[in-house]
Amino acid sequence: MRSIDYEDWKKRRQGQFLTAVEVENRFMGPHIGRRPRDPEKEQLLIKLEKARRQHLIDTGKLEILGPRLWKWRIDFKRDT
């Protein structure tokens, strides 16, 4: 079995960590997934979500109790 000097391992590990931090800090561009959505696509997604929510309210699966409070009924069978 191979033996490892713990102090040596800690020093190597710390060096690798500092190198990784330096590499990460070099990238100053926008982060992946931070691109703004197309405004037309955004409006379409909002419209679809409003229609979905209204369907849930109409079928009784979702009941709005207040501005930030609702009741979600999960005892319905799945629509097909």
N, C-alpha and C positions, 0 to 999 in steps of 0.2 A: 504494500500500500504506500502511496506517495505521501510524504509529509509536506506541510505548507507552513512557512513562517508567517504568522498572522500579521506582524508589524510590516513586513515586506508587502504582503497582500494589500493591506490598508493603504500603503503609499502608492502602489500601482493603481489601485481602484480610484483613489483621489485624483491622480493624474489623468486617468481616463475620463473621469467626470468633468474636470476642468476643461479638457480638450473638447468634450461634447458640448459644453456650455459655450465655449468660444465659437465653435462652428455654428451653433444655433443662433447666436447673436449676430453673425455676419449677414444673415438674410433680413433685409429691411423692407422687402416688398409686402404686398397684401397677403394675408394668410389664406390658405385654401378654405373655401366655403364662406368667405366673407364678401363675395361678389354680390352687389345689389341685384335684386330680381328685376326683370323687365316689367315696367309699370303696367303694361297690358296684361301680362301673365298674372301679376299680383291682383289686379281687379277681377280677373276670371276666377282665381282661386278663392277670393273673398265671396264672390257670387255663388260659387259651388258650395262653400261651407255654410252660407246662410240658407241655401235651399236644403241642404242636408239637415241642418238644425231644425228648420221649420217642419220637415217631414217627421223628425223624431218627436216634436211637440204635438203634431197632428195625430200621430199614432198612439200617443200616450206613453211612449218610452222615456220621454224627458219632460219633467215638469219644472217650470221656472218658479221658484219660491221668493226670490228677491234679486237685487242687482248682481250679487255675487254668490248666490245660493240656489242650488237646484237639486232635484231628486231624480236619480237615474234608476229606471226600472229594468232589471235584467231577467225577470221571470218570463219574458216573452219568448216564443219559439222564433227561430231564425226565419226571416223572409226569404223566399226563393223566387 
